[in-house]
């Protein structure tokens, strides 16, 4: 239980840390740009999946390439053409006209009547004509003396045309109104072209108080810098547009029906739409490049007007919602990456990423901005941290598993499992030497110790003894297969680490000699036999055991039990003795019958043990 609580506590730290890291990285320029590009992707996806919307209440009259090819004058002297367009749109029933053209230099010196002609078109228009200016030019004395600028200021029709750019110079937001002046006598704050056109279209002036902007009883959700997010209707070319040349031609031809069909009851914006002038990068520039994919300033104003008129506002999600989304995404990531199998975790993460994209896009379509990239960044940080955590814990688990297998089963099997990465019922027949040891008189000894010192002492002494015995077996590269009561079954074979071909009998005898002579409160007897046996996993899919099977094991066990009868500590068969060569001096004890065997068995012991027994006697 303690381990589980520690695991979940670490998972909670990963969730909180990933959330805070993503939040903090949001202030780094690289991730700021990344967030903006992810925001742009919503517009591109909408355009690809939803097609082009029909916008019926806003139309653009643009000075385009056809206009350049048609009008004979230099562009700086197109005043009379703009005046014709204003008069024609007004007479054709336009509801409001927005002039996205700034006039900063008088042209009277070259064309004496042009400035007056344009100003007169504005003052006599039957509908409001909102005249834009560029803030940097508005302070110029010469620009203030131009009739159209003077009239716009006097009639309250002036508005700034400056576009608001983000850190990457893309236009995604638009400032609607200047900051309030701290001086009581100052004029009201200037409006943007888009806001002023909307005011004239609705017939109501916006009110700006206490940081809130309202229009006709409805709140316009502006940010602290008095901007709104522009909800672009589509890529460049979404709005209906007519060439200024075609519009003037229809006007001069007296084709009122055509003009009325084009602009009646609509917002009319007059501006420039050249490939190399007054164009800005917008969200639709993200996947494409070239002038074709930049948006004319007049169309950006049109998108802003549409956002306000149709109340298609894009509002950032509440702070609590952003934090909740980050915590939820990172929590799911931690759960999947630490709790599921690797293949399932990968599948889950793919599904989670797709879900984040779909959900944030659906929220975007509903007017709520929840940063896709910020959530995916938090998820990525959390995933990397979780994988590191999982790897470290699994590495500890593998080490523990290897140690457990080594301790409870054997190093040979532990290494085999690591190499094959499979657990199955299997076995192989091989020549082995089986060493079986037992404690002489253990029952009487344990009863005596229990009465005097308690059962805990018996357990302690037995553990101490077993630890020493297994250590000796490991010293000779043997494998302590199992404990049988107070006895030990050990296997020696050619597969043992560091073994030489055919030396398993010699190692087993030397090991047994050391075990029976090791200083201890217990007396140890050993039986050794060499022969064929089956070594492997036996049992079922639910429970299996790594063991050794065959008559070789049974004979070694029975030999050990004969030690008491022959007053020896170690007995081996002739099969084992024959493989020792001249490395160990042995003594033949004769042939004896063994239960389960039809033939007599040659018994041998180590000569040094006989000598010690005689000395002790």
N, C-alpha and C positions, 0 to 999 in steps of 0.2 A: 504493500500500500504506500509506503514511504517513497519507493522508487517511482510509482505512478504519479504521486503528487509532485515529485521533483521534475518528472517529464513534462507535466502540464504547466508547471511554473516556468520552465524554460521555454515552452511553446508560447506562453503569454508574453514573455520577454521578447521573443522573436517577432510576435505580432506588433507589440508596442514599438519596438525599435525600428521595424520596417516602415511603420506608419510615420513615425517622427522623421526618419531619414528621407522618405519621399517628400514630406512636407518641407523639410529644410532645403532639399535639393531644388525645390521649385523656385528658389530665389537665385539659383545659379543660371547664368545666361544661356548655357547650352540647353538646359532642361526647360527654361522659359520658352526658347524657340521650339523645342520639341513639343511642348504643350500647345503652342500656337498652331503647329503643323497638324497635330492630332485634331484640333478644333476645326481646321480647314477641311480635314477629311470628311467631316459630317456633311459639309456643303457639296463636296464632290460626289459623295455616295448618294446624297439626295438627288443630285442632277442625273447620275447614271441610272438610278432605279425609278425615279419619279417622273422623268421627262420635264418639259418646259411648261410652267404654269401660264395661264392666260390672264393678263393684267389689262383690265378694261378702262381704268380711270386715270392712267398716266400715259402720256405720249411724249416722245422726244422729237424735236426739230433740230437736226444736227447739220453743222457745216462740215461736210465730209469731202471725199475726193471728188465726187461729182460736182459739188459746189465750187471747189477750186477750179475745176475744168470749165465751169459755166460762167461764173462771174468774172468780168474782165479786169476789175480793179484789184489793186493790192489788198490783202486782207485787212490791213490797218484802216482802209477806207470803205469798209462794208456797212457803214452806218445806215445808209438808206435801205439796204436789204434787210437789216435787222428791224428797221422801222416798219417796212412792209410786212414782215412776219408778225410783228406785234399787232398791227392794225388788222391783218387778215385773221389771226387767231381770235382776237377780241370780237370781231364781227361775226365769226363763225360759231360763237357760243362757248368758247373756252371759259372755264370757271375761274381760273387763276393762271397767270403766266409767270414763270420763273426764268430770269435771265442769268444764265451761268456764264457771264462775260464781264470781265472787269475792264474799265476804261480809266487808264491812269495818265494818259497824255492827250491834251487837246489837239484836234486836227484842223482847227480854224485857219491856221497859217497856210495850209495846203488846200483844204476844201472848206471855204468860209461858212457854208451853211450846214454842214453835216452834224456837228455837235447839237445845234439847235433842233434839227430835224428829228434826231433820236430822242431828245428830251421831250419834244412835243408829242411824239408817239406814245411815250409813257404817260404824260399828263392827260392826254385826251382819250386814252384807252377806256372802253366801257367796263373792263374788268381789271382787278389789281395786277400790277406788274411788279414783281419783287426783283429788285436790281441788286446784284451781288457786287462785292468789292473784296479785294485782298487786303488783309489787315496791314501788311507791310506798306502798301501803297496809299492807304487811306489817310495817312498823316502827311502825305505830300500836298503842298499848297496848290500846286497846279491841278492835281486830280480833284481837289475839293471844288475848284471853280468850274469844272465841266458841268453843263446843265443837267445831264441825267443823274449825276451824283448829288447835285444840289437838290433836285426835285425828290429823289429817293429819300434823302435825309429829311426834307421838309414834310413829305407825305407819310413818313414812317414805313417806307417800302425798302429801306436798305437792309442788307444782311451780308454776313461774311461768308465767303465761299471756301475758306481754308479747310482742307481735309485733315483729319487726325490720323497720324501714322503710328504703328506699333514699333517695337524695338527692331524688327526686321524690315521696316519700311513698307509693310503691308497695311492696307486700310481695312480694318475690321470694325472700328468704332467711329463715332462721329460726335464731336462736341456740339451740343445744341444751343448753349447759352453761355455768355461770359459770366465771370464771377461778379457777385454784387459788390458795388462800390461801398466803401465805408463812409463816404461823404454824403450827407443827406441831400444836397442840392444837385448831385450828379444825375445825368439821364439814366433811364433804365438800362439794364445790361443788353448788349447787342445779341441778336438772334442769328443762328445759322440760316443759310438759304433754305434748307429743308424745313426747319421749324417755322420760319416765317411764311413759307408757301402753305404749310398745313394750317397755320393760323388763319390765313386769308381764305383758304378752301372751306374751313369749318365756320368761319365768321366769328371766332372767339380768340382772344389773346391768352397766351399761356401765363400762368402765375408761378413765380419762383420765390418761395419763402421757406426759411429754415431747412434749406438743402433739398426741398421737394419741389418737383415741377409737375403742375397739373394743367390740363387742357380740357375745357368743356366738361368739367366735373370728373375727369378721369386722370389718374396718376400716370405720368410717364416715368418708368423706372430708370432713373439716371444713376450713374456711379458718382463717387466723390469728386471726380474731375468733370462732372456734368456731361458725361458722354453716355450714349447708348450703344449696345452692340447692334450692328447693322445685320438684319436678317435678309441676306441676299436671296432674291427670288430665283436666281439662276446664273449661269455664266454670262460673259459679255454677249450682248445681242438679244437678251431675254425680253426687253421692253420694245414695244412697237415704236418704230422710228421712221421718220420721213426726211429726205434730203431737203435742206433749205432751198435748194434750187428748184425742186419739184413743187414745194409749197408756194414759192413766189410765182412760179409759172401758172399754177392753178388760180392764184389770186389775180394775176394780171389778165388771165383768160376769163375771169368772172365766173369760174366754176364753183359757185357757192355751195352746191350740194356736196361736191367732193370734199371741200374744206370742212363743211359741217359734219360730214361723216367721219372725218379724221379727228376733230378736236372738240366737238360739242359736249359740254358738261364735264370736261376733263381737265386735269392738271397738265399744262403744256410747259415743258422745259426746253429752253433754247440754249444750245451749247456747241462745243467743238468735239468732233469725233474723228480726228486724224490719227494715223497709225503711229506718229512720232511726237505727239504733243498732248499734254494734259491727260496722260494715262497713268494709272496706278495698278500696282499688283494687289490683287484681292485673293480670297481663299481659292478661287479657281485657277490661280497661277501655280498652285502647289505641284500639280502633276504635269504641267505643260510649260512651254517657254515660248518666247516670241511676242511681238506686239499684239498678235491676234488674241492672246489670252490675258492681256491686261485690260483694264476696264476704264472707259472714258470717265472723267470727273463728273460729267452731267448725268451719267447712268448711276454713279455712286450716290449722287444726291437723290436720284429717283428711287433707289433702293431704300434710302433712309426715309424718304417721304412715305413709301409704301409700308415700311415697318411701323411708322407712327399711325398712319391712317387706318390700317387694318389691325393695329394692336398686336402685331406678330412679334412681341418682344422676346428677347433671349435673356433670361435672368440667371445669374450664377446660383447654384444650389446653396441652401442655407449651410452655415458652417457646421452645424451638427450633422447634417446629411452627408457632407463631404467626409467628415471624420468617420461616421458610421460606415460609409461605403468602403473606405480604406481598411477599417478594422474587419469588416465582413470578408473582404477579398483576401486579406492576409491570413485571417483565421482559417478560411477554407484551404488556402495554400499550405499552411502548416499542417492541417489535418491530413491532407492528401499526401504531401511529401514525406511525412513522418509515420503515417499510419497505414498507408496502402502499399501493396506490392509495386515494384518499380514500373511494370508495364501499365498497371491500372492508374498509377499516379500520373504517368505521362498522358494517358487518355483523358484523365480528369482535368489536368492543367490545360490541355487543348480546348476542352469544353468550357472551362472557366474563362479563358481568354476570349473565346467567341461570345460567351454570355456577357462579358463586360462590354465588348464592342456593341453588341445588339442592344443591351439595356441603355447604355449611355446614348446611343443613337436615337432610340425611341424617346428618351427623355429630352434630347435635343429637339426632336420633332414636336414635342409638347411644350417647348419654350424654356426648358431648364438645362443649364450648362453644368454638366458634371464631367470633370476632366478625365477623359479616357486614358491619356498617357500617364497621368499622375497615379491612377489606380494600377495600371500595368507596371509602372515603375516600382510601386510599393510591392506588388506581387512578385516582380523579378528579384528585388532585394530579398524578400522573404523566402523565395524559392532557393536562392543561392545559399542563404544562411541555413535554411532547413536541410538542404542537401549536405552541407558541411557537418551540421549537427548529426544528421542521420548516419553519415559516413563514419564519424568519430564513435558514435554509440554502437553501430554495427561492427566496427573494428574491435571495440571492446568486447562485444558479444561474441565475435568470431574467436577472439583470443581466449575468452572464458570457455567457449564451447570446445576449442581445441584442448585447453587444459583439462576440462572436465572429461573429455573422451580419453585423453592421455592417462588421467588418474583412474577413472572408473573402468576403462576398457583396455587402453593401451596406446602407446605412441604410434605404433604401426598402423592401426586403424585410423587414428586421427589424421595422419599424413595421407592415407589412402582416400579418405573422405574429402580432404582439401583438393586432391588432384582430380578425382572423378566427379566431385560435386553431385554425388548420387548415393542414395541409401537403398539397398535392395537385398533380398534374400539371395545369398550367393555363398560359394565356398570353393576351396580347391584342395586337392589331395597332395600332400607333401611329406617328406621325411622331417621329423622333428624329434627333439628330446624333451620329454616331459619331466618336470621336477615337481614333486608333491611333498610339502612339508607339513608337519603337525606339531603341536605342543604336547609334550609328554606330561600326563597327569594334570591337565589344565582344570578339569572339573573339581578335583580335590583342592587344588591351589586356589581357585576362585572362591570356593566356599570358605576356606580359611581366611582369605583376605577380606571377604565380605563381612565376616563376623568381627574381625579386628579393626578394619579401616573403612569399611563401607563399600558399596558397589561402585561408587565413583572412582575409587582407587583402582578397582579391577579394570574398568574401562580405560583409565588413564594409562595403566601399565600395558594393557593390550595394544592401545593405539601407539604407544611408544615403541613397543616390540614390532608391530606391523610396519611402522615407518622405517625402522632400522632394516627389517628384512627386505622390504620393497626397494630400499635404497641399494642394498647389496645386489639384488636382481638387476636393477638398472645399471649398476656398475659393470656388470658382465653382459650388458646389451640384451638382457632377457626381457620377457614380457609377462608381468604379473597379471594373469588373466582374470582370476577371481579369488575371493576369500570364501572358504567353505567352513563356517564356524570359526575355529581357531586355526584352521589350515589354510595354506596358500597353494594355488595351482599356477605354475609358471611354465611358459613355453619358450623354447630356444629353437631357432631355425636359421636357415641361410638368408631369409629376408630381413633379419634384424639389422638395425643400423650399425655399420662398421664391421659386420660379420665377414669372415673368410669362408669360402666354400668348404662345407663338411666339418667346421669347427664347433658346431652347436653342442655336441656331446661334451667336448673338453670344457667349454664355457660353463655348461650346466653343472658338471662335477666340481669345478673350482668354486663356482658360486655356492653350491650346497655345502662344500667343505667349510667355507667361510661362515655360512649361516649357522651351521650346527656348533661352531666353535666361538661364535660371537658372544661377548660377555652379556649376560641377561639373567633375570630372575626366573626365566623360563628355560626348560630343556627342550631342544628342537630335534625332531627326527626327520629324515629325508629319504624319499624313494625316487629312483631315477630309471627311466627306460627310454630307449631310442627305437623309433619305428615309424611306420606310415600312419598318418592321421588326416582327418578332414578339418580344415581351419576355415571359418567364415561366419556369416550371419545366419542364424536359425531362428525360427519362430513364425510370426505372422506379420501382416502389414501394420498391425496396431501395436504389437510388442515383439521385439526381436532382441537377440543377444549374440554378441560376438564370442564365440567359444571354439573349443577343439573337441572333436568327437573321434571315438575309435577305441580299439582294444589297448592301444598304447597308453592311453590315459588311465584306463582301469587297472592295468598292470602296475603302473607307477604308484597308484594309490595303495594297492595291496602290498607292494614292496615296503612302503613306508610303515604299514601296520606290523610288518615282521620284525622291525627293529627291536621291539621289546622282547620278542622271543629269542633273538640272537644276541641280545645285549650290545647292540650297535647303535650308532647315531645316523649312519648313512648306508644305504644298500642300493646297488645298481645291478642291472642285468648284464649278461655277457654281451648283448647287443650294444650296450653303451660302452662297456669296457674295451671292446674290440676297436673302438674308434678313437681311443685315447693315445694310442701309440706309446711312446716312451716318455710322454709329458707328465704322467701321473703314475706313481707306484701304487699298485692295488694288491689286495689279498683275496684269493678265492676262498669262499666259505663253504663251497660244495653245491650240490643240487638239491633243491627242495620242491615239494609240490605246492602249487599255488591254486587257490580256489578259482574254478572256471577254466583251468588249463589242463589238458590231457597229458602233456609232457612235463617233465621236471624242468625247472628253471635254474640256470647257473646264477649263483649269487656272488657278488663281489663287494668289497668295501675299500676305502682308501687306507693305505698302509699306515699313514701317520695317525689316523684316528684310532687304529687298533693299538698302536704303541702308546698313545695317550691314555687309552682305556686301561691298559695293563699297568701303567705308571700310577694312574688314579686308584686302581684296585690295590 
